[in-house]
Amino acid sequence: MAAGKIIGYIRVSSFEQNPERQLEGIRTDRLFIDKTSGKNMERPQLAELLKYVRDGDTVVVHSLDRLARNLDDLRGSVAFRN
């Protein structure tokens, strides 16, 4: 069985912020970057990541607040789908 991919997710709140420093030095097979507020979960690249990721893949983020603003958002984003 092939090893899973390392998938990176970066979110910055504005176009002026530098996204590269969030996963600096981390090798990824694919990277998704959103330049939008974290006030809600309507983020195009996060939606693409969730469609792309497969069993065995590892998703890496700089910190959990880049992925979700609260526990309910986090639970919703990592819910397992069959």
QUILINGI-V977913 format. One record per residue. RES is the residue in one small letter. OMEGA is omega in radians with two decimals (* if undefined). Layout:
RES,OMEGA
RES,OMEGA
//
This chain:
m,-3.11
a,3.09
a,3.10
g,3.13
k,3.03
i,-3.08
i,-3.14
g,3.03
y,3.12
i,3.00
r,2.99
v,-3.05
s,-3.12
s,3.14
f,-3.14
e,-3.11
q,-3.11
n,-3.12
p,-3.03
e,-3.06
r,-3.09
q,-3.13
l,-3.13
e,3.12
g,3.13
i,3.10
r,3.08
t,3.05
d,3.12
r,-3.09
l,3.09
f,-3.09
i,3.01
d,3.03
k,-3.06
t,3.11
s,3.08
g,-3.05
k,3.06
n,-3.08
m,3.11
e,-3.12
r,-3.04
p,-3.09
q,3.04
l,3.10
a,3.11
e,3.10
l,-3.10
l,3.06
k,-3.04
y,-3.00
v,-3.11
r,3.05
d,3.13
g,3.09
d,3.07
t,3.09
v,3.13
v,3.08
v,3.12
h,3.08
s,-3.07
l,3.13
d,3.03
r,-3.11
l,-3.07
a,-3.11
r,-3.12
n,-3.06
l,3.12
d,3.09
d,3.13
l,3.11
r,-3.14
g,-3.09
s,-3.11
v,3.11
a,-3.13
f,-3.14
r,3.09
n,*
//
